[in-house]
Amino acid sequence: MATVGRNIAAPLLFLNLIMYLIVVGFASWCLNRLINGQTNHPSFGGNGATMFFLIFSIMAGVMGVASKLAGAGHLRAWRSDSLAAAGSSAIVAWALTALAFGLACKQINVGGYRGWRLRVLEAFIIILTFTQLLYLLLIHAGIFSSKYGPGYRDTDYPTAAGSVDPIHKGGTAVPASRVV
């Protein structure tokens, strides 16, 4: 049974879920302050990159939470058909997190006063960029070896009695038969 990847990916999935929820909370609080024009709040501040950073942080957070829900379903089923949904949503979540990571680096580079909430949000985005990439690699580890998890071409699913493997054509079917 391929439990090596599953046992490592499960705690990382839970950690990323909690971190994405924190990102959504901090980013939405900061964006609310920015929209209301309360940038002089002592725990906010910001610069020219703040609005773009907050928007991409919220998008990355929401997509990250959604991908963790798909990932939880995959960890429960641990089959290649659930891997497709979990893998594709994890890739999109990582891409949005990487965009927010770039904007966090730009915001840090521009400088100026940034309150503690923005600094915490920047730190969470930077950490999530790498932990989400690690999670993404772990759930796709079955491509390299079946002991790490399901790959995309696993055929260990139950089939009807007497039927052949659906990936490898041929077998007991009557040649040149056609169903009308």
C-alpha positions, 0 to 999 in steps of 0.5 A, a space after each residue: 500500500 502506498 502510504 509514504 506520500 499520504 502520511 507526509 502529505 496529510 499533516 502538510 495539508 492541514 498546516 497549509 489549510 490553517 495558514 491559508 485561512 489565516 491569510 484570508 483573514 488578514 488580507 480581508 481585514 487589510 483590504 477592508 481598511 484600505 478600501 475605507 481609506 484607513 491606511 493611517 491605522 497603526 497596524 496597517 500602513 502600506 505603500 503602492 504595492 499594497 492593494 495588488 498584494 492584498 488582492 492576490 493574497 485573498 485570491 491565493 488564500 481562497 484558492 488554497 482553501 478550496 484546493 485543500 478541500 479537494 486534497 482532503 478528498 484525495 487523501 481519503 480516497 488516495 486514487 489517481 482519479 482524485 489525484 487529478 482534481 487535487 493536483 490541478 487545484 493545488 497547481 492553481 493555488 500554488 501559482 496564485 500564491 507565487 504571484 502574491 509572493 512576488 508582490 510581497 517581495 515588491 512591497 518589502 523592496 519598496 519599503 515604507 511603513 508597514 504595520 504588523 498585520 501586513 508584515 505577518 501577511 507577507 511572512 505567511 505568503 512567503 512561507 506558503 509559497 514553499 510549503 504549497 510547492 512541497 505539498 504539490 510535489 508530495 501528492 505527485 510523487 506517485 508518478 515516480 514510484 508507486 510506493 509514494 502514492 497513486 500515479 496517473 496511469 494506475 490500473 488497480 481499480 476493480 473492473 467487471 468480471 472478464 473484462 480487460 484493462 481499459 488502458 491496454 486495448 485488446 483482449 477477449 473482444 470479438 474482432 470487427 464487431 459493432 454494436 448498433 
